Amino acid sequence: MRAKTWTGAMTIAAAVALVAAAVVTSAGAREQVREIHLVARGMAFYLDADPTTANPTITLQGGERVRLVLRNETPGIDHDLAITSFGVGLTPVAVGHVAAFDLEVPDRPGRHEYVCRPHAVMMKGTVVVEAGL
C-alpha cells in the first residue's frame, strides 16, 4: 500500500514541476526582446539580413518588445532613426558606429513611419503594427 502512495506522490510532483516550467517559459518568452538590425547606407535603410531592399516595411506585434539597432555605413554623413508616432528615436550616428533603442510596441494596430530625420525625404519606411500577442 505504501508503494502506491509513493508512486502517486511522485506523479503529482512531476506534474507540478511541468506546470511550473511551462509558466516560467511562457513568462520568459513575453519578456524576450526581438532585435531588428537596420543599416544606413547612402540615402536608404536596409535590413541587415536583406541588403537589397531599400527602406523595407517592418512588421511588429502590438505589445512585443523590440530593440531597433542602427549601423551607419555612409562615409561623411550622420544618420538617425526615429518612429515619431511612438515617441522614440536615436541621436545622430556617425559612420562606423552603432546605436539602438528599445521599445514596447503600442497595442494599436496600424501603419507608422520610421525615418532618418535629417534625410526624411528619401530615408523613410513603414512600420506595420499587427494585433497584439
N, CA, C and O atoms as a DFTB+ gen file, in Angstrom:
532 C
 N C O
     1  1       0.822      -1.184       0.000
     2  2       0.000       0.000       0.000
     3  2       0.870       1.253       0.000
     4  3       0.526       2.261      -0.618
     5  1       1.978       1.180       0.686
     6  2       2.870       2.319       0.777
     7  2       3.509       2.641      -0.578
     8  3       3.750       3.813      -0.867
     9  1       3.786       1.646      -1.406
    10  2       4.379       1.845      -2.720
    11  2       3.448       2.653      -3.618
    12  3       3.913       3.508      -4.372
    13  1       2.139       2.397      -3.552
    14  2       1.194       3.151      -4.364
    15  2       1.166       4.616      -3.949
    16  3       1.085       5.495      -4.807
    17  1       1.232       4.894      -2.660
    18  2       1.237       6.270      -2.172
    19  2       2.470       6.993      -2.674
    20  3       2.384       8.141      -3.110
    21  1       3.622       6.329      -2.615
    22  2       4.875       6.928      -3.080
    23  2       4.805       7.216      -4.579
    24  3       5.231       8.290      -5.005
    25  1       4.294       6.314      -5.376
    26  2       4.168       6.494      -6.822
    27  2       3.218       7.641      -7.136
    28  3       3.487       8.445      -8.028
    29  1       2.122       7.721      -6.416
    30  2       1.158       8.815      -6.609
    31  2       1.780      10.157      -6.280
    32  3       1.566      11.137      -6.994
    33  1       2.550      10.209      -5.203
    34  2       3.199      11.462      -4.811
    35  2       4.210      11.897      -5.864
    36  3       4.322      13.084      -6.172
    37  1       4.943      10.936      -6.414
    38  2       5.931      11.245      -7.453
    39  2       5.234      11.762      -8.718
    40  3       5.729      12.680      -9.371
    41  1       4.105      11.178      -9.053
    42  2       3.360      11.616     -10.235
    43  2       2.876      13.050     -10.055
    44  3       2.982      13.867     -10.969
    45  1       2.349      13.350      -8.879
    46  2       1.881      14.709      -8.588
    47  2       3.051      15.688      -8.617
    48  3       2.930      16.777      -9.178
    49  1       4.172      15.316      -8.024
    50  2       5.354      16.185      -8.016
    51  2       5.835      16.460      -9.441
    52  3       6.202      17.592      -9.757
    53  1       5.840      15.457     -10.293
    54  2       6.268      15.625     -11.677
    55  2       5.317      16.560     -12.425
    56  3       5.758      17.406     -13.203
    57  1       4.014      16.407     -12.189
    58  2       3.030      17.270     -12.850
    59  2       3.206      18.720     -12.411
    60  3       3.147      19.629     -13.239
    61  1       3.421      18.944     -11.116
    62  2       3.634      20.302     -10.599
    63  2       4.889      20.905     -11.220
    64  3       4.886      22.080     -11.587
    65  1       5.961      20.124     -11.346
    66  2       7.204      20.611     -11.944
    67  2       6.993      21.000     -13.401
    68  3       7.526      22.015     -13.849
    69  1       6.229      20.215     -14.144
    70  2       5.960      20.537     -15.544
    71  2       5.157      21.824     -15.680
    72  3       5.450      22.652     -16.543
    73  1       4.154      21.994     -14.840
    74  2       3.345      23.212     -14.885
    75  2       4.213      24.418     -14.534
    76  3       4.124      25.450     -15.200
    77  1       5.039      24.308     -13.518
    78  2       5.919      25.417     -13.126
    79  2       6.873      25.770     -14.252
    80  3       7.103      26.951     -14.513
    81  1       7.433      24.775     -14.923
    82  2       8.349      25.023     -16.039
    83  2       7.629      25.724     -17.182
    84  3       8.192      26.618     -17.815
    85  1       6.404      25.333     -17.449
    86  2       5.635      25.959     -18.522
    87  2       5.350      27.415     -18.197
    88  3       5.429      28.262     -19.087
    89  1       5.025      27.731     -16.964
    90  2       4.747      29.107     -16.561
    91  2       6.006      29.959     -16.695
    92  3       5.937      31.071     -17.218
    93  1       7.138      29.468     -16.242
    94  2       8.395      30.210     -16.335
    95  2       8.771      30.421     -17.792
    96  3       9.178      31.523     -18.161
    97  1       8.647      29.402     -18.631
    98  2       8.984      29.517     -20.050
    99  2       8.078      30.526     -20.730
   100  3       8.554      31.343     -21.518
   101  1       6.803      30.490     -20.450
   102  2       5.865      31.422     -21.053
   103  2       6.153      32.852     -20.617
   104  3       6.088      33.763     -21.443
   105  1       6.468      33.076     -19.352
   106  2       6.801      34.421     -18.874
   107  2       8.085      34.897     -19.530
   108  3       8.178      36.065     -19.910
   109  1       9.068      34.035     -19.673
   110  2      10.329      34.401     -20.299
   111  2      10.143      34.764     -21.761
   112  3      10.811      35.671     -22.259
   113  1       9.249      34.076     -22.459
   114  2       9.008      34.362     -23.876
   115  2       8.430      35.760     -24.051
   116  3       8.776      36.460     -25.003
   117  1       7.552      36.170     -23.139
   118  2       6.964      37.504     -23.228
   119  2       7.996      38.587     -22.982
   120  3       7.870      39.687     -23.519
   121  1       9.014      38.304     -22.182
   122  2      10.000      39.309     -21.837
   123  2      11.160      39.366     -22.823
   124  3      12.006      40.253     -22.713
   125  1      11.225      38.447     -23.784
   126  2      12.297      38.461     -24.760
   127  2      12.198      39.706     -25.620
   128  3      11.105      40.196     -25.903
   129  1      13.349      40.210     -26.032
   130  2      13.411      41.371     -26.903
   131  2      13.849      40.905     -28.287
   132  3      14.897      40.277     -28.436
   133  1      13.049      41.214     -29.288
   134  2      13.409      40.873     -30.669
   135  2      14.258      42.012     -31.219
   136  3      13.871      43.178     -31.148
   137  1      15.410      41.667     -31.764
   138  2      16.289      42.676     -32.340
   139  2      16.081      42.765     -33.844
   140  3      16.020      41.754     -34.543
   141  1      15.974      43.995     -34.321
   142  2      15.877      44.263     -35.744
   143  2      17.058      45.157     -36.087
   144  3      17.190      46.258     -35.553
   145  1      17.917      44.677     -36.981
   146  2      19.137      45.402     -37.343
   147  2      18.951      46.098     -38.683
   148  3      18.721      45.460     -39.711
   149  1      19.059      47.431     -38.645
   150  2      18.994      48.230     -39.854
   151  2      20.371      48.808     -40.149
   152  3      21.157      49.075     -39.241
   153  1      20.648      48.995     -41.437
   154  2      21.897      49.586     -41.885
   155  2      21.539      50.837     -42.686
   156  3      20.717      50.782     -43.601
   157  1      22.160      51.963     -42.337
   158  2      22.023      53.177     -43.141
   159  2      23.164      53.175     -44.150
   160  3      24.338      53.273     -43.792
   161  1      22.790      53.063     -45.411
   162  2      23.788      53.031     -46.476
   163  2      23.331      53.991     -47.569
   164  3      22.252      53.826     -48.138
   165  1      24.159      54.994     -47.857
   166  2      23.744      56.024     -48.804
   167  2      22.567      56.776     -48.213
   168  3      22.629      57.248     -47.078
   169  1      21.510      56.885     -48.972
   170  2      20.320      57.586     -48.507
   171  2      19.137      56.636     -48.377
   172  3      18.021      56.952     -48.788
   173  1      19.403      55.443     -47.787
   174  2      18.336      54.466     -47.562
   175  2      18.683      53.590     -46.366
   176  3      19.843      53.455     -45.977
   177  1      17.644      53.004     -45.801
   178  2      17.794      51.992     -44.758
   179  2      17.686      50.617     -45.413
   180  3      16.969      50.445     -46.399
   181  1      18.400      49.644     -44.859
   182  2      18.316      48.257     -45.301
   183  2      18.287      47.374     -44.064
   184  3      18.914      47.697     -43.055
   185  1      17.570      46.270     -44.134
   186  2      17.672      45.272     -43.078
   187  2      19.016      44.587     -43.231
   188  3      19.439      44.287     -44.347
   189  1      19.682      44.339     -42.129
   190  2      20.974      43.664     -42.168
   191  2      20.860      42.331     -42.898
   192  3      21.787      41.925     -43.599
   193  1      19.726      41.646     -42.738
   194  2      19.514      40.337     -43.355
   195  2      19.098      40.428     -44.826
   196  3      19.088      39.415     -45.524
   197  1      18.753      41.636     -45.309
   198  2      18.332      41.826     -46.702
   199  2      18.958      43.111     -47.235
   200  3      18.319      44.163     -47.207
   201  1      20.196      43.043     -47.720
   202  2      20.905      44.257     -48.144
   203  2      20.455      44.816     -49.497
   204  3      21.094      45.733     -50.012
   205  1      19.383      44.295     -50.084
   206  2      18.951      44.770     -51.398
   207  2      17.643      45.556     -51.389
   208  3      17.377      46.297     -52.335
   209  1      16.819      45.418     -50.352
   210  2      15.522      46.098     -50.305
   211  2      15.657      47.392     -49.510
   212  3      15.848      47.379     -48.294
   213  1      15.552      48.513     -50.232
   214  2      15.681      49.816     -49.575
   215  2      14.412      50.168     -48.797
   216  3      13.296      49.919     -49.253
   217  1      14.608      50.744     -47.628
   218  2      13.517      51.230     -46.774
   219  2      12.394      50.198     -46.626
   220  3      11.243      50.474     -46.965
   221  1      12.736      49.009     -46.118
   222  2      11.759      47.914     -46.045
   223  2      10.638      48.187     -45.044
   224  3      10.787      48.972     -44.107
   225  1       9.523      47.518     -45.272
   226  2       8.431      47.538     -44.299
   227  2       8.804      46.613     -43.150
   228  3       9.255      45.487     -43.362
   229  1       8.612      47.101     -41.938
   230  2       8.928      46.325     -40.737
   231  2       7.616      45.996     -40.045
   232  3       6.837      46.895     -39.727
   233  1       7.367      44.719     -39.813
   234  2       6.125      44.283     -39.175
   235  2       6.386      43.945     -37.713
   236  3       7.286      43.169     -37.393
   237  1       5.587      44.538     -36.834
   238  2       5.705      44.331     -35.387
   239  2       4.359      43.870     -34.843
   240  3       3.315      44.084     -35.459
   241  1       4.402      43.239     -33.689
   242  2       3.193      42.800     -32.995
   243  2       2.932      43.739     -31.823
   244  3       3.852      44.058     -31.070
   245  1       1.702      44.180     -31.665
   246  2       1.354      45.011     -30.526
   247  2       1.730      44.324     -29.225
   248  3       1.425      43.147     -29.032
   249  1       2.390      45.047     -28.330
   250  2       2.796      44.506     -27.041
   251  2       4.157      43.836     -27.036
   252  3       4.689      43.547     -25.965
   253  1       4.738      43.579     -28.206
   254  2       6.043      42.915     -28.230
   255  2       7.147      43.907     -27.873
   256  3       7.016      45.113     -28.086
   257  1       8.228      43.374     -27.328
   258  2       9.401      44.188     -27.006
   259  2      10.394      44.062     -28.153
   260  3      10.730      42.961     -28.589
   261  1      10.855      45.217     -28.631
   262  2      11.724      45.261     -29.798
   263  2      12.921      46.160     -29.504
   264  3      12.795      47.189     -28.840
   265  1      14.073      45.756     -30.007
   266  2      15.271      46.608     -29.987
   267  2      15.613      46.901     -31.445
   268  3      15.924      45.992     -32.216
   269  1      15.553      48.182     -31.813
   270  2      15.952      48.594     -33.152
   271  2      17.403      49.045     -33.093
   272  3      17.764      49.931     -32.319
   273  1      18.229      48.419     -33.926
   274  2      19.663      48.675     -33.946
   275  2      20.002      49.298     -35.294
   276  3      19.635      48.766     -36.341
   277  1      20.703      50.426     -35.263
   278  2      21.107      51.108     -36.494
   279  2      22.622      51.142     -36.591
   280  3      23.311      51.556     -35.658
   281  1      23.134      50.694     -37.750
   282  2      24.567      50.793     -38.060
   283  2      24.704      51.726     -39.262
   284  3      24.048      51.530     -40.285
   285  1      25.550      52.728     -39.132
   286  2      25.741      53.688     -40.213
   287  2      26.960      53.298     -41.043
   288  3      28.072      53.198     -40.525
   289  1      26.737      53.078     -42.343
   290  2      27.820      52.736     -43.266
   291  2      28.043      53.818     -44.321
   292  3      28.647      53.549     -45.360
   293  1      27.565      55.035     -44.069
   294  2      27.664      56.112     -45.050
   295  2      28.781      57.082     -44.672
   296  3      28.617      57.881     -43.749
   297  1      29.911      57.023     -45.372
   298  2      31.023      57.926     -45.040
   299  2      30.617      59.399     -45.154
   300  3      29.994      59.817     -46.130
   301  1      30.986      60.164     -44.137
   302  2      30.768      61.603     -44.156
   303  2      29.368      62.074     -43.828
   304  3      29.118      63.279     -43.827
   305  1      28.447      61.168     -43.552
   306  2      27.063      61.565     -43.269
   307  2      26.578      60.861     -42.005
   308  3      26.671      59.639     -41.888
   309  1      26.067      61.634     -41.072
   310  2      25.439      61.076     -39.879
   311  2      23.970      60.773     -40.187
   312  3      23.307      61.530     -40.897
   313  1      23.476      59.670     -39.652
   314  2      22.069      59.291     -39.812
   315  2      21.474      59.028     -38.430
   316  3      22.196      58.706     -37.486
   317  1      20.165      59.168     -38.321
   318  2      19.471      58.750     -37.113
   319  2      18.315      57.855     -37.513
   320  3      18.139      57.542     -38.690
   321  1      17.542      57.452     -36.549
   322  2      16.376      56.596     -36.786
   323  2      15.332      56.996     -35.762
   324  3      15.615      57.066     -34.566
   325  1      14.121      57.257     -36.239
   326  2      13.050      57.652     -35.323
   327  2      11.712      57.108     -35.808
   328  3      11.455      57.008     -37.008
   329  1      10.870      56.760     -34.839
   330  2       9.459      56.479     -35.102
   331  2       8.724      57.515     -34.264
   332  3       8.407      57.274     -33.099
   333  1       8.456      58.661     -34.862
   334  2       7.944      59.788     -34.089
   335  2       6.571      59.509     -33.487
   336  3       6.265      60.009     -32.404
   337  1       5.738      58.720     -34.168
   338  2       4.416      58.433     -33.597
   339  2       4.509      57.571     -32.338
   340  3       3.559      57.519     -31.558
   341  1       5.645      56.892     -32.130
   342  2       5.878      56.132     -30.899
   343  2       6.665      56.963     -29.886
   344  3       6.802      56.565     -28.729
   345  1       7.183      58.115     -30.317
   346  2       7.973      58.953     -29.418
   347  2       9.359      58.406     -29.132
   348  3       9.904      58.640     -28.053
   349  1       9.946      57.672     -30.093
   350  2      11.274      57.097     -29.883
   351  2      12.192      57.472     -31.039
   352  3      11.750      57.665     -32.171
   353  1      13.481      57.571     -30.724
   354  2      14.451      57.857     -31.766
   355  2      15.859      57.898     -31.215
   356  3      16.084      57.913     -30.005
   357  1      16.795      57.916     -32.139
   358  2      18.214      57.962     -31.805
   359  2      18.770      59.349     -32.079
   360  3      18.215      60.102     -32.879
   361  1      19.852      59.679     -31.422
   362  2      20.625      60.839     -31.809
   363  2      21.447      60.436     -33.032
   364  3      21.586      59.241     -33.296
   365  1      21.999      61.394     -33.789
   366  2      22.753      61.050     -34.991
   367  2      23.890      60.066     -34.716
   368  3      24.583      60.140     -33.701
   369  1      24.051      59.141     -35.664
   370  2      25.050      58.082     -35.563
   371  2      26.093      58.316     -36.658
   372  3      25.744      58.422     -37.833
   373  1      27.362      58.397     -36.280
   374  2      28.448      58.624     -37.227
   375  2      28.775      57.336     -37.982
   376  3      28.427      56.242     -37.538
   377  1      29.443      57.475     -39.122
   378  2      29.840      56.323     -39.918
   379  2      30.660      55.353     -39.069
   380  3      31.529      55.760     -38.298
   381  1      30.367      54.069     -39.228
   382  2      31.082      53.030     -38.491
   383  2      30.585      52.803     -37.083
   384  3      31.099      51.935     -36.378
   385  1      29.592      53.568     -36.658
   386  2      29.059      53.422     -35.304
   387  2      27.701      52.737     -35.325
   388  3      27.028      52.661     -36.353
   389  1      27.324      52.240     -34.150
   390  2      26.056      51.530     -33.970
   391  2      25.349      52.131     -32.766
   392  3      25.982      52.451     -31.761
   393  1      24.040      52.281     -32.871
   394  2      23.226      52.748     -31.744
   395  2      21.911      51.981     -31.770
   396  3      21.533      51.418     -32.797
   397  1      21.216      51.962     -30.632
   398  2      19.964      51.198     -30.537
   399  2      19.024      51.836     -29.538
   400  3      19.437      52.587     -28.653
   401  1      17.753      51.521     -29.699
   402  2      16.764      51.847     -28.679
   403  2      15.788      50.693     -28.563
   404  3      15.546      49.957     -29.520
   405  1      15.229      50.551     -27.359
   406  2      14.234      49.515     -27.067
   407  2      12.871      50.167     -26.972
   408  3      12.743      51.324     -26.573
   409  1      11.858      49.406     -27.344
   410  2      10.507      49.895     -27.155
   411  2       9.559      48.735     -26.968
   412  3       9.807      47.622     -27.430
   413  1       8.481      49.013     -26.290
   414  2       7.367      48.075     -26.237
   415  2       6.364      48.601     -27.242
   416  3       5.875      49.723     -27.111
   417  1       6.059      47.801     -28.237
   418  2       5.208      48.232     -29.341
   419  2       3.809      48.524     -28.805
   420  3       3.206      47.684     -28.138
   421  1       3.288      49.735     -29.103
   422  2       1.927      50.046     -28.659
   423  2       0.936      49.033     -29.209
   424  3       1.067      48.570     -30.342
   425  1      -0.048      48.699     -28.401
   426  2      -1.026      47.682     -28.791
   427  2      -2.183      48.336     -29.551
   428  3      -3.348      48.221     -29.170
   429  1      -1.825      49.020     -30.626
   430  2      -2.837      49.610     -31.502
   431  2      -2.409      49.357     -32.947
   432  3      -1.481      49.996     -33.443
   433  1      -3.081      48.433     -33.617
   434  2      -2.731      48.102     -34.997
   435  2      -2.775      49.342     -35.892
   436  3      -3.587      50.246     -35.697
   437  1      -1.892      49.353     -36.861
   438  2      -1.870      50.468     -37.808
   439  2      -0.528      50.573     -38.501
   440  3       0.348      49.722     -38.342
   441  1      -0.388      51.638     -39.274
   442  2       0.825      51.907     -40.027
   443  2       1.476      53.164     -39.465
   444  3       0.805      54.153     -39.171
   445  1       2.784      53.106     -39.325
   446  2       3.556      54.226     -38.796
   447  2       4.789      54.403     -39.675
   448  3       5.192      53.482     -40.385
   449  1       5.375      55.577     -39.624
   450  2       6.551      55.847     -40.437
   451  2       7.805      55.841     -39.579
   452  3       7.806      56.371     -38.468
   453  1       8.874      55.239     -40.095
   454  2      10.188      55.405     -39.488
   455  2      11.022      56.228     -40.451
   456  3      10.887      56.099     -41.668
   457  1      11.885      57.073     -39.906
   458  2      12.644      57.998     -40.746
   459  2      14.040      58.231     -40.186
   460  3      14.323      57.979     -39.015
   461  1      14.898      58.721     -41.070
   462  2      16.128      59.396     -40.674
   463  2      15.739      60.867     -40.729
   464  3      15.537      61.403     -41.818
   465  1      15.630      61.527     -39.592
   466  2      15.086      62.887     -39.563
   467  2      15.836      63.870     -40.461
   468  3      15.180      64.669     -41.129
   469  1      17.182      63.860     -40.519
   470  2      17.839      64.815     -41.410
   471  2      17.622      64.519     -42.902
   472  3      17.782      65.413     -43.734
   473  1      17.268      63.296     -43.243
   474  2      17.127      62.895     -44.646
   475  2      15.767      62.253     -44.908
   476  3      15.669      61.304     -45.686
   477  1      14.727      62.760     -44.268
   478  2      13.409      62.120     -44.278
   479  2      12.749      62.063     -45.650
   480  3      11.837      61.262     -45.856
   481  1      13.183      62.886     -46.581
   482  2      12.587      62.847     -47.913
   483  2      12.874      61.503     -48.583
   484  3      12.013      60.946     -49.263
   485  1      14.100      60.982     -48.384
   486  2      14.477      59.721     -49.031
   487  2      14.558      58.543     -48.072
   488  3      14.316      57.404     -48.472
   489  1      14.892      58.800     -46.820
   490  2      15.122      57.713     -45.863
   491  2      13.920      57.558     -44.955
   492  3      13.897      58.066     -43.833
   493  1      12.924      56.849     -45.457
   494  2      11.725      56.599     -44.660
   495  2      11.120      55.279     -45.098
   496  3      11.227      54.864     -46.252
   497  1      10.489      54.643     -44.141
   498  2       9.836      53.373     -44.405
   499  2       8.610      53.240     -43.520
   500  3       8.252      54.164     -42.790
   501  1       7.979      52.094     -43.592
   502  2       6.738      51.854     -42.868
   503  2       6.911      50.776     -41.808
   504  3       7.531      49.738     -42.040
   505  1       6.348      51.055     -40.645
   506  2       6.216      50.068     -39.579
   507  2       4.752      49.684     -39.538
   508  3       3.886      50.543     -39.371
   509  1       4.470      48.402     -39.688
   510  2       3.104      47.900     -39.595
   511  2       2.956      47.212     -38.248
   512  3       3.695      46.279     -37.935
   513  1       1.998      47.676     -37.454
   514  2       1.724      47.047     -36.165
   515  2       0.486      46.178     -36.325
   516  3      -0.590      46.655     -36.683
   517  1       0.668      44.885     -36.048
   518  2      -0.444      43.942     -36.108
   519  2      -1.000      43.729     -34.710
   520  3      -0.365      44.102     -33.723
   521  1      -2.183      43.132     -34.621
   522  2      -2.840      42.892     -33.336
   523  2      -1.889      42.220     -32.362
   524  3      -1.043      41.418     -32.757
   525  1      -2.036      42.555     -31.082
   526  2      -1.148      42.103     -30.027
   527  2      -0.990      40.610     -29.900
   528  3      -1.728      39.816     -30.484
   529  1       0.020      40.261     -29.100
   530  2       0.400      38.869     -28.876
   531  2      -0.649      38.098     -28.134
   532  3      -0.471      36.909     -27.871
